Each structure stands twice: as structure tokens, then as C-alpha cells.
Amino acid sequence: MRVSAVEARRLAITAQHLAGPRPRPTRAAAMRIVRDIGYLQLDPTNVVARNPYLVLWSRLGQHDPKLLDDLLFKQRDVFEGSSLILPTSDLALHAEHTYGANAAGRRGPSAIDTWRARNAAWLAKNTALRRSVLARLRREGPLPLTSFEGRSVLSWTYGDVNAAQNVGLMLAILLRRGEVVVAGRRRGHRLWALAEGWFPRVRPIPRAKRPAAAIKRSLNALGLATPKQLEGYYGFNHAFTRDDIKALERAGEIVPVEVAGLPGRYLATPDIERRAKAVRDRFEGRTTLLSPFDNLIHDRARLEELFDYFYRIEIYTPIAKRRLGFWAMPVLHGDRIVGSVDPRYDREAGVLVVNRVVMQKDAPRSAAPAIRRAVADLAAFVRADSVRWPRRAA
């Protein structure tokens, strides 16, 4: 099977729910998006809005952010892990989600195995703290980190670390072990609760079948991908190896694809011919801004290869050396990335401030008015009263 570079981009965009008319912004639509793209990445940065809400906005447009909160804490159709929001329907795949548990015995010692061992050693020396944290949650229900007091026997850094940091580390480890859950948020801060009774009872997918399930979930979210891109999609690289990929290919459950003009061997699900024809004949693009942590662009090497767009987040870049801006959001226009917009929401003034617009040299003229509409849509989503553009803008 051979596809053009344009078709490859369109397959990736369509798989990520970034093409065609936006659906009605319902809980069902939001759930379908999260299920299909696999996860929403968590990040504390809140320059415009937190990343999970921005990822959904790019796909749903105007919607009440409570949609996601309801899915998390009322419906419990998704759950908050240490760094990702994941579909509860994938729980069987994540049921052994202790640090690197999926990789145990498959790849030999690794950094993840070392991390797991370090956690186990720290927990063994801090059993009193663990018992205390779990007892309080059992007795009092959901609590924020600030409600806990006490100091661990051994600090994580073997130095002077205050109690809150050690309790925070304990909760993070217990979250990965499946003993506690994030049961809500209060003014942006997590509320912790016991995991018992929070999730439906599921049996973990047997180890022999887990690689195939993980590979297919990743491939469906990507549209098509090289083995390396597959391995890097939301942590499932610890659930399978290159040999697992080759085994699925031999069985005909995934198929090789050649992308014209691009190096490497791509893979796709067996329905690739039908999907390629669909994006060739009736692809309907849209213009939207993408969070720096959006699923479509989180793999920067893939972004550069498929979209011919070089992008690096510049949060930690000195101001004088920034090219795109602190929170530059790449602009998807049809099947291309045509530039970036660097916005900041001034909540006190109620203004969405556009600090900088950087366009690609070959961006089409149709992009400028489309970007203005997309920025206005983002302003409405965060409930800004107005937009302030720089003197030289799109």
C-alpha cells in the first residue's frame, strides 16, 4: 500500500478528530474523542487554559469545560493518572500500571525498573506514613494534599524535604499502584480518595494479549505510524516491543504502508485502503489552534516529518531567544501547520492577549482570516471579553 504525504497527514488529522464538521459538544462526543485519541495529557501550565480542556476545545469547539469534569468525577468514564487522563474502558489495559509493570521481564533492566525498585525501597521504609495516609482517606473521605501532616521516616532525596513533599510523593506512588485516586479538584488542587469502589472490577488483559491491544490502540489514534512513533505514543512503549509489532504484521493484523517522499516503514490497520480513499476524496479540514501538548503534535520528530514543521515549546527558553513565544500554539489549517499564535489570557482584565503570530513563508492567504476566527473562538471558550492583537498580526 502506498499513500502520498498529503494523504498521510490527512489520515493522522482524521484519526485525531481534527477534520470534518465539529460534533455537538455533548458528554458522549467528548468521551468518543478521548477514547479514540487515547488520552489527554496533564500539565500544570495555565497560560490560556489547562491542556486537557484545550485539546477538547480544538476538537469540539465551544463547550462547557464541565463536560470533562463530569466525565472524570461524576460519570467516572475517564480517570486521572499521574500524567494522563485515560478512558476507564482501557482500565483492563492499564490494570498493571505500577511503574514499568508491563515491561517486567520483557526488556530486562531499564530506567523504569530502577525507578520501580526505588519506589519499593522508599515505601518499605515509610510504612507508617503509608498507613497514616490511607487511614485518613478511609476515615475522612476525599482530601487535598494540604490536609496531611507528618514526616516520612526517609525522605526521597535523603535530605531535608518537608512533610508536604513526602506526602505528595507517597500519594503519587499510591496513585500509580492503584491504591488511591484523584476524586475531584478544589480550586485546581487534586482531592485524593481511596481507589476501593471507585472503578468497576476488571480483569487485567493477559500479558500475552496486552501487546496487541496496546499496539492497535496506539495505531488507531495515530492513523498510521512508524514502529518508533508507535512505541512513543502515551506510554504504551512499556507494553510491547518491536518483536510484538512484527508478530502482528506477520499475522496480517497490521500492514506495511509506504509514504511517498518520507523515509522509514509505516504501519496501519488493514482498512488503510478505505481510509486513504476517504481522505483523498472527501477530506474536510478546519482551522484551529493546538496546545503545545496536543496529541497530534506531541511527537516533535513526527510533526517535522509528516508536516514539515519544526516546533519546540519555548517555556524554558530565555525571552531574548524565543522565536515563537512562551505558549505558542501551532495553527492547523486544513492539512497543514501554517504557523503559530502565542496567546495569554489576562484573567483580571478579561482580555485574550496575542503576543506574537509567526507564519510559515508558504502559508496560504486563506490562513489569516481563518486564524482570526479561531482566536476569537478560543477567546469565547475561555470567556474573554476581547482579543488584543499585536501591531503586526495575522
Secondary structure, DSSP 8 states (H G I E B T S, - for coil): -EE-HHHHHHHHHHHTT-SSS-----HHHHHHHHHHH--EE-----SSS-HHHHHHHHHH-S--THHHHHHHHTS-SEEE-SSEEEEGGGHHHHTT-STTGGGTTTS-S-HHHHHHHHHHHHHHH-HHHHHHHHHHHHHH-SEEGGG-----SS-TTSS---HHHHHHHHHHHHHHTTSEEEEEEETTEEEEEE-TTTS-------TTTHHHHHHHHHHHHHSSB-HHHHHTSTTGGGT--HHHHHHHHHTTSSEEEEETT--S-EEE-TTHHHHHHHHHHH----EEE--TT-TTTSSHHHHHHHH-------TTS-GGG-SS-TT-EEEEETTEEEEEEEEEEETTTTEEEEEEEEE-TT--TTHHHHHHHHHHHHHHHTT-SEEE--SS--
